[in-house]
């Protein structure tokens, strides 16, 4: 059983923020000077969803909101739109986490894939209603597909490199939550 002390809880929350800042840093690096026809996965979404499914106590809503709002501002996206969608989706995934604990990875992957699709469609719909220019639909679909396809790698990295394992039945007793 993993050690569930308040110090570990705050250390893992700080680790999530550090991971998010590292992802943002690499997204801001000017590695290419020409417009891209292909896009990679949104690693912030993948890591946030993986941590929310596996250890909901490590990603509180205010922490996710702050990190995603900062991401929106730094990447020059409409401020707060994607942040709100990700916070709502993360909260829904956190509510499903106890039920996903006993399921296979394929079920977890399917649920996270549907969540990523919801975020993408919600973002596009709201931007379309507000008549805000957006990236081509093909690029958005590629990014969503890449996020879904890299989720198993992100989940493995989350579990083995960062030690973010799914909650076990007795883990929540130490931190005062529900299992």
C-alpha positions as CSV (number, residue, x, y, z in Angstrom):
1,X,0.0,0.0,0.0
2,X,1.3,3.4,-0.8
3,X,2.0,5.9,1.9
4,X,-0.8,8.4,2.0
5,X,0.5,11.2,4.2
6,X,-0.4,14.9,3.7
7,X,3.2,15.6,2.8
8,X,3.0,13.0,-0.1
9,X,-0.4,14.4,-1.2
10,X,1.1,17.9,-1.5
11,X,4.3,16.6,-3.1
12,X,2.3,14.8,-5.8
13,X,0.2,18.0,-6.3
14,X,3.4,19.9,-6.7
15,X,4.6,17.2,-9.1
16,X,1.5,17.6,-11.2
17,X,2.1,21.4,-11.4
18,X,5.8,20.9,-12.3
19,X,4.8,18.4,-15.0
20,X,2.3,20.8,-16.4
21,X,4.8,23.6,-16.4
22,X,7.3,21.4,-18.2
23,X,4.8,20.5,-20.9
24,X,3.9,24.2,-21.3
25,X,7.6,25.1,-21.6
26,X,8.2,22.6,-24.4
27,X,5.0,23.8,-26.2
28,X,6.3,27.3,-26.1
29,X,9.8,26.5,-27.5
30,X,10.1,27.8,-31.1
31,X,11.1,24.5,-32.7
32,X,9.4,25.1,-36.0
33,X,9.1,28.3,-38.1
34,X,6.6,27.1,-40.7
35,X,2.9,26.3,-40.1
36,X,2.3,22.7,-39.3
37,X,0.0,20.3,-41.2
38,X,0.2,17.8,-38.5
39,X,-0.2,18.2,-34.7
40,X,0.8,16.2,-31.8
41,X,-1.2,15.2,-28.7
42,X,-2.4,17.6,-26.1
43,X,-0.3,16.2,-23.2
44,X,-1.8,18.5,-20.6
45,X,-5.2,16.9,-21.2
46,X,-3.8,13.4,-21.3
47,X,-1.8,13.8,-18.0
48,X,-4.7,15.6,-16.3
49,X,-7.2,12.9,-17.2
50,X,-4.7,10.1,-16.2
51,X,-4.1,11.7,-12.8
52,X,-7.8,12.3,-12.3
53,X,-8.8,8.7,-13.1
54,X,-6.0,7.2,-11.1
55,X,-5.7,9.5,-8.0
56,X,-8.5,12.1,-7.9
57,X,-7.0,13.6,-4.7
58,X,-3.8,14.7,-6.5
59,X,-5.6,17.0,-8.9
60,X,-8.1,19.3,-7.1
61,X,-10.3,21.5,-9.2
62,X,-8.7,24.8,-8.3
63,X,-5.2,23.4,-9.2
64,X,-6.5,22.1,-12.6
65,X,-8.3,25.4,-13.2
66,X,-5.2,27.5,-12.4
67,X,-2.9,25.4,-14.5
68,X,-5.2,25.2,-17.5
69,X,-6.0,28.9,-17.3
70,X,-2.3,29.7,-17.4
71,X,-2.0,27.3,-20.3
72,X,-4.8,29.1,-22.2
73,X,-3.1,32.5,-21.6
74,X,0.4,31.4,-22.5
75,X,-0.7,29.5,-25.7
76,X,-2.9,32.4,-26.7
77,X,-6.2,30.5,-26.7
78,X,-9.5,32.1,-25.6
79,X,-8.9,32.6,-21.9
80,X,-10.7,30.1,-19.7
81,X,-12.8,28.3,-22.3
82,X,-10.7,25.1,-22.5
83,X,-9.9,25.5,-18.8
84,X,-13.6,25.3,-17.9
85,X,-14.2,22.3,-20.2
86,X,-11.2,20.4,-18.8
87,X,-12.2,21.2,-15.2
88,X,-15.8,20.0,-15.8
89,X,-14.6,16.9,-17.5
90,X,-11.9,16.2,-14.9
91,X,-14.6,16.4,-12.2
92,X,-16.8,14.0,-14.1
93,X,-13.8,11.6,-14.4
94,X,-13.1,11.9,-10.7
95,X,-16.6,10.9,-9.9
96,X,-16.2,7.9,-12.1
97,X,-12.8,6.9,-10.6
98,X,-14.1,4.5,-8.0
99,X,-16.1,2.6,-10.6
100,X,-13.1,2.5,-13.0
101,X,-10.8,1.2,-10.2
102,X,-12.1,-2.4,-10.7
103,X,-12.3,-2.2,-14.5
104,X,-9.7,-3.1,-17.2
105,X,-7.5,-0.5,-18.8
106,X,-9.5,-0.8,-22.0
107,X,-12.6,0.6,-20.2
108,X,-10.5,3.4,-18.7
109,X,-9.1,4.2,-22.1
110,X,-12.6,4.3,-23.6
111,X,-13.9,6.6,-20.9
112,X,-10.9,9.0,-21.3
113,X,-11.3,8.9,-25.0
114,X,-14.9,9.9,-24.8
115,X,-13.9,12.7,-22.3
116,X,-11.3,14.0,-24.8
117,X,-13.8,13.9,-27.6
118,X,-16.3,15.8,-25.4
119,X,-13.7,18.5,-24.7
120,X,-12.8,18.9,-28.3
121,X,-16.4,19.1,-29.5
122,X,-17.5,21.4,-26.7
123,X,-14.6,23.7,-27.5
124,X,-15.3,23.8,-31.2
125,X,-19.0,24.3,-30.6
126,X,-18.6,27.2,-28.3
127,X,-16.0,28.8,-30.5
128,X,-18.3,28.4,-33.5
129,X,-21.3,29.9,-31.7
130,X,-19.2,32.9,-30.6
131,X,-17.8,33.3,-34.2
132,X,-14.2,33.0,-33.0
133,X,-11.7,31.8,-35.7
134,X,-10.5,28.3,-35.0
135,X,-8.0,25.8,-36.4
136,X,-9.1,23.6,-39.2
137,X,-11.3,20.7,-38.2
138,X,-8.8,18.2,-39.5
139,X,-6.1,19.5,-37.2
140,X,-8.4,19.3,-34.2
141,X,-9.4,15.8,-35.1
142,X,-5.7,14.8,-35.5
143,X,-4.8,16.3,-32.1
144,X,-7.7,14.5,-30.4
145,X,-6.8,11.2,-32.1
146,X,-3.2,11.7,-31.1
147,X,-4.2,12.4,-27.5
148,X,-6.3,9.3,-27.4
149,X,-3.5,7.2,-29.0
150,X,-0.8,8.4,-26.6
151,X,-3.0,7.9,-23.5
152,X,-1.7,4.4,-22.8
153,X,1.9,5.8,-22.9
154,X,0.9,8.6,-20.6
155,X,-0.9,6.2,-18.2
156,X,2.2,4.0,-18.1
157,X,4.5,6.9,-17.5
158,X,2.1,8.2,-14.8
159,X,2.0,4.8,-13.1
160,X,5.7,3.8,-13.3
161,X,7.7,7.0,-13.4
162,X,5.5,9.2,-11.1
163,X,4.0,6.4,-9.0
164,X,0.4,7.5,-9.5
165,X,-1.4,4.2,-9.0
166,X,-5.1,3.7,-8.8
167,X,-6.6,4.0,-5.3
168,X,-6.8,0.7,-3.4
169,X,-9.8,0.1,-1.0
170,X,-7.8,1.1,2.1
171,X,-5.9,4.1,0.7
172,X,-8.5,6.7,1.3
173,X,-8.8,6.0,5.0
174,X,-5.4,7.7,5.7
175,X,-6.2,10.9,3.8
176,X,-9.8,11.1,5.1
177,X,-11.6,10.5,1.8
178,X,-14.0,7.9,0.4
179,X,-12.5,4.9,-1.4
